[in-house]
Amino acid sequence: MANLARVLHELQRQRLGKQAELKRLGQAIAALGKLKGQHSGSGAKGTRRLSVAARKRIIAAQKTRWAKWRAQQKKAA
């Protein structure tokens, strides 16, 4: 029974150590997250916005790709 108590004590000690390590990791992640937010050049979410003209070019290019694909599918059928 003494051996079981020793094992239990050791596991509790290890758990406390892991909890402290997790707390330190959480603090490090929070600090790095704040630094990342301060230096991002784009919007608050870090997303980039396309101009209307750029979106129109992308849409036109995609429509061209789909038209070409459909034409190939008709030829194959």
C-alpha positions in Angstrom: 0.0 0.0 0.0 2.9 2.3 0.7 4.1 1.8 -2.9 0.6 2.8 -4.2 0.7 6.0 -2.1 4.2 6.8 -3.4 3.0 6.4 -7.0 -0.1 8.5 -6.4 2.1 11.2 -4.9 4.5 11.1 -7.8 1.6 11.4 -10.3 0.2 14.4 -8.5 3.6 16.1 -8.5 3.9 15.4 -12.3 0.4 16.8 -12.9 1.3 20.0 -11.0 4.5 20.3 -13.1 2.5 19.8 -16.4 -0.1 22.4 -15.3 2.7 24.9 -14.7 4.2 24.1 -18.1 0.8 24.6 -19.8 0.4 27.9 -18.1 3.8 29.1 -19.3 3.0 27.9 -22.8 -0.4 29.7 -22.7 1.3 32.9 -21.7 3.9 32.5 -24.5 1.2 31.9 -27.1 -0.7 35.0 -25.8 2.4 37.2 -26.0 3.2 36.0 -29.5 -0.4 36.5 -30.6 -0.3 40.1 -29.4 2.9 40.7 -31.3 1.4 39.2 -34.5 -1.6 41.4 -34.2 0.5 44.6 -33.9 2.5 44.1 -37.0 -0.1 42.8 -39.5 -0.2 45.1 -42.4 -3.7 44.1 -43.6 -7.0 44.2 -41.8 -7.8 43.1 -38.3 -8.5 39.6 -39.4 -5.4 39.4 -41.5 -7.4 39.0 -44.7 -6.5 40.7 -48.0 -9.1 42.6 -50.0 -9.3 42.5 -53.7 -10.3 45.4 -55.8 -13.5 45.2 -57.9 -11.4 45.1 -61.1 -9.3 42.2 -59.7 -12.4 40.2 -58.7 -13.9 40.8 -62.2 -10.7 39.5 -63.8 -10.7 36.4 -61.6 -14.3 35.7 -62.4 -13.8 36.1 -66.1 -10.8 33.8 -66.0 -12.7 31.2 -64.1 -15.6 31.4 -66.5 -13.2 30.9 -69.4 -11.7 27.8 -67.7 -15.2 26.4 -67.1 -16.2 27.0 -70.7 -13.1 25.3 -71.9 -13.7 22.3 -69.6 -17.4 22.0 -70.7 -16.3 22.1 -74.4 -13.9 19.2 -73.7 -16.6 17.3 -71.9 -18.9 17.7 -74.9 -16.2 16.5 -77.3 -15.5 13.4 -75.2 -19.2 12.5 -75.0 
